[in-house]
Amino acid sequence: MQPHNSEYFPQTELITRFVNSLAQCRKLKVETLEASEHHVLLKLPYQQELIGYPETQVLHGGVITTLMDTASGAAVIAAIESQENQIELCPTLDLRVDYMRSAVPGEPVYAMVECFKLTSSVAFTRGVAYQDSIDNPIAQVVCSFMRIGPELVTEEFRRTLLGE
């Protein structure tokens, strides 16, 4: 799965800079494939050091949770920037991940998340983690994020996300 044309997914560069600014995402080698006002698609490559069960070679569930929380937060950033033309970081209020099956060893995991509702105080997301097909999910996620306003974002971090 290759990154898509930024003409169709204009938030991709913003979300790439956000994901790359997070130490855990750099360690996990998470890649941003596409991002728009409506969704974020991230990729987690399979890595031996992320195995949770040596006998089966299955990725640790905490890695999937981290991927899903990051994708959800990124979807909120993309939605707010697109709809309100501002950078706002929103802490996770609630995160629910329902695991449906184990990831197939040796294959990357994708996270597709949408921010489907923004209010003045809370942002809501939903999405799935999958490998071969979005119709065969590994897990689903539902999150809510507290909106704390753009004034709490440091100028340095805002410039980093905007590529200035």
C-alpha positions in Angstrom: 0.0 0.0 0.0 1.7 3.2 -1.2 1.0 6.8 -0.1 -1.7 8.4 -2.2 -1.6 11.7 -4.1 -1.5 14.7 -1.7 -4.0 16.5 -4.0 -6.6 14.0 -2.8 -5.3 13.6 0.7 -4.1 17.1 1.6 -3.5 16.4 5.4 -0.9 13.7 4.7 2.1 15.9 5.2 0.7 17.4 8.4 0.0 14.0 9.9 3.4 12.6 8.7 5.1 15.4 10.7 2.8 14.7 13.7 3.5 11.0 13.7 7.2 11.5 13.2 7.3 13.9 16.2 6.2 11.1 18.5 9.1 9.0 20.0 6.9 5.9 20.2 6.0 6.1 16.6 9.6 6.6 15.5 10.6 3.5 17.6 7.7 1.5 16.1 8.5 2.8 12.6 4.9 3.9 12.1 4.3 5.4 8.6 1.6 7.8 7.5 0.1 6.6 4.2 -2.6 9.2 3.8 -4.7 11.7 5.7 -7.6 13.9 4.9 -10.3 15.9 6.8 -12.2 12.6 7.1 -9.6 9.9 7.8 -6.0 8.8 8.6 -4.3 5.7 7.3 -1.2 4.5 9.1 1.1 1.5 8.6 3.0 -0.5 11.3 5.7 -2.7 9.7 6.1 -6.1 11.3 9.2 -6.2 13.5 10.7 -9.1 15.6 11.2 -6.8 18.6 7.4 -6.1 18.7 6.5 -9.8 19.2 4.4 -10.4 22.2 4.2 -14.2 22.0 7.5 -15.8 20.9 6.0 -19.2 20.3 3.5 -17.8 17.7 5.4 -14.7 16.5 2.2 -12.6 17.0 2.6 -8.9 17.6 2.0 -7.7 21.2 -1.5 -6.2 21.7 -0.1 -3.1 23.2 1.6 -2.2 19.9 -1.8 -2.4 18.2 -3.4 -0.2 20.9 -0.6 2.3 20.5 -1.1 2.3 16.7 -4.9 2.8 17.1 -4.5 5.6 19.7 -2.0 7.4 17.5 -4.2 7.1 14.3 -7.2 8.3 16.3 -5.4 11.3 17.6 -4.0 12.1 14.2 -7.5 11.9 12.7 -8.6 14.5 15.2 -5.7 16.8 14.3 -6.5 16.5 10.6 -10.2 17.2 11.1 -9.6 20.2 13.3 -6.9 21.7 11.0 -9.1 21.1 7.9 -12.4 22.3 9.4 -11.2 25.1 11.7 -7.7 26.0 10.2 -5.9 25.6 13.5 -3.5 23.2 15.2 -5.0 21.7 18.4 -3.7 18.7 20.3 -6.4 16.8 22.2 -5.6 14.3 25.0 -7.4 10.9 24.9 -10.4 10.8 27.2 -11.6 7.3 26.4 -10.1 4.5 24.2 -11.7 1.2 23.6 -10.1 -1.4 21.4 -11.9 -4.6 20.7 -9.6 -7.4 19.4 -11.1 -9.7 16.9 -8.2 -11.9 15.9 -4.4 -12.0 16.0 -2.3 -10.2 13.4 -0.7 -12.6 10.9 3.1 -12.8 11.7 5.4 -11.2 9.2 2.8 -8.8 7.7 2.3 -5.1 8.4 -0.7 -3.8 10.2 -2.7 -0.8 8.9 -4.9 1.5 11.0 -7.8 3.4 9.2 -9.5 5.9 11.5 -12.0 8.6 11.0 -12.9 11.6 13.1 -16.7 11.5 12.7 -17.8 14.2 15.1 -16.2 17.4 16.5 -18.0 19.4 19.2 -16.6 22.4 21.0 -15.3 20.2 23.8 -14.9 16.6 22.5 -13.8 14.9 19.3 -15.0 11.4 18.5 -13.2 8.8 16.3 -13.7 5.2 15.1 -11.7 2.9 13.1 -10.1 -0.5 12.4 -6.7 -2.2 12.4 -6.3 -4.7 9.5 -3.8 -6.4 7.3 -5.1 -8.0 4.0 -8.5 -6.3 3.9 -10.3 -3.6 5.9 -13.3 -6.1 5.8 -11.3 -8.6 7.9 -10.3 -6.4 10.9 -7.8 -7.4 13.6 -9.4 -4.9 16.0 -11.8 -2.0 16.1 -11.3 1.2 18.0 -13.7 3.9 19.4 -12.2 7.0 21.1 -13.0 10.4 22.5 -10.6 13.2 22.9 -10.8 16.4 25.0 -10.6 19.6 23.1 -8.3 22.0 25.1 -7.8 24.7 22.5 -5.0 25.7 20.2 -3.5 28.2 22.7 -1.9 25.3 24.6 0.1 24.2 21.6 3.6 25.6 21.8 4.7 27.8 18.9 7.6 25.5 18.2 5.4 22.4 18.0 2.8 24.3 15.8 5.6 25.3 13.4 7.0 21.7 13.3 3.5 20.3 12.4 3.0 23.0 9.7 6.5 22.4 8.3 7.7 26.0 8.9 
